[in-house]
Amino acid sequence: MTTTERTHELSIDGTRLLLDGQPYYFQGLSFFNALYNPAFNADAAARNAWLAKFGANGINALRVWCQWDFAPPRNFVDTAPEHTMYTPDGAVREDAFERLRALILAADTRRMVIEVTLFSHEKQPNLPDEVLERAARAMARRLAPYRNVIVQIWNEDSTAVLRLVEAVKAEDPARLVTNSPGFAGNLGDDAQNRALDLLTPHTARGGDEPFWELAPRQIASLLERYRKPVIDDEPARTGIIEFGGIPGGTRPERHIAQIQAVRALGAYHTYHHDMFQRGYGYAATPPSGVPDPDFSPFHRQVFDYLGDHPTW
């Protein structure tokens, strides 16, 4: 690590996140395709312009995925067979990691945090357990200089999760490690939740009870039981039903109500959306493939709230 690559440091104090020892009011944004989006990665100027726009709309954390090489029916924007961080034997691909490194450093200049999701249940079949461990260890070593990073083991899976947490910690004991244990409403088992530094569940979306009331109670239960930071990491969203959308549709006021309730607990949130769930040319996908705060009136209303409430 060179002196120019020393980053701000994220840490934990009880249920709170700190950056360089000061309270950090994590307001995340789902940008799963960030490492593979042509518009975002066109050059440093393009990347910085998007990061500036996110920041102006209250976002200070991005959730990005290493695996974006899914097969149909998951024809998400920017998916392709080569869009993965790993070779089949678990080595780290240099081009993908260089884009991640550039993003981490560019975000750091704006005091932004990057949540790096190593593996995704959407990739089926995924790598064998021993290859997952090899990849996790390699990523932990590569990411060691960058302290504005949270490592999330899985999106919506718990395969070999304790083994993979141990692998990351063996390479970088101080790294903050979390996991998304399963689909919406899966809050994780006790062994997993005790092993993690912070919790990042995907809270309830459907059912008879309003999600904006049920999800905060789920977050409250985790805070009370485990006394560590909790991020409502993939909350309910507008979107396509087969990929987690809400039957009957939804309104931005409901999502803002959920964010408000989660914040009132002292927990954190990631704004989730539908701007990645189809390819280019679909009505829900911005032409850039980037989650643009100005893309639709629905999203604009939520981003207005986030931009007006950067702390709580």
Order of alpha helices (4+ residues) and beta strands (2+ residues): beta-beta-beta-beta-alpha-beta-alpha-beta-alpha-beta-alpha-beta-alpha-alpha-beta-alpha-beta-alpha
